[in-house]
Amino acid sequence: MNWPFDDPPNLAVITKKPIAARQQPVLLVTHDDDDGAWQFLPLEGERDVRDAAVVSLRSMVERDGTLAQLANLPLGWRAWRESPDDPWHRQPNSDAGSLEG
């Protein structure tokens, strides 16, 4: 597979421990405007920094190949879906989706 992201495969990205452990799917992706960080999150639920995990961008794409569809997600935007089988929707981001400290 050709690497679809402008960011390198070893870029550190943020997710939640249950997603990193393959216990939950990624349903919300944010591409932060302020620092270009990627976050791979559940759609709902508490977003607590104590539940955060740092993994590589490549490991997330290997877990879920549909994440490659978001390689061109602009800075400051989010993508979401209701289930892993649904298509991704996109819109400008708001602070509501990010992990908070």
Secondary structure, 3 states (H helix, E strand, C coil): CCCCCCCCCCCEEEEEHHHHCCCCCCCEEEECCCCCCEEEECCCCCCEHHHEEEEEHHHHHHHCHHHHHHCCCCCCEEEECCCCCCCCEEEECCHHHCCEC
